[in-house]
């Protein structure tokens, strides 16, 4: 009896979190989505997307260039 048939198949997953940046930066929601498919004992495919948010500062520029 082969056990590989019990493990063959696809899956999906996901996660949601909170990205907390250090001082003077806005915090953001982060998330991940992934999925894959196991074809047999030796071959599988998987894809994932991870978004960690955007670091936006609340500080004024230290210097500005004049053109």
C-alpha positions, 0 to 999 in steps of 0.5 A: 500500500502506498502512502503517497496518495494520502499526501497528494493534493492542494492547499491554501493558506493565509495570514493577517498581522500588524506591522509596527515600524519604529518611531515617526513612521505609520504602522500598517496591516500586513497579510500573506496568501499562499497555495500549492499542490503536491503532485507526487513524492518528488514534485510539488509547486507553491506560490506565495504573496507577502505584503508588509505594508508601507513605511510612511514617515511623519517627519519633515525633510532635513534638507531640500535641494533647490534647482 
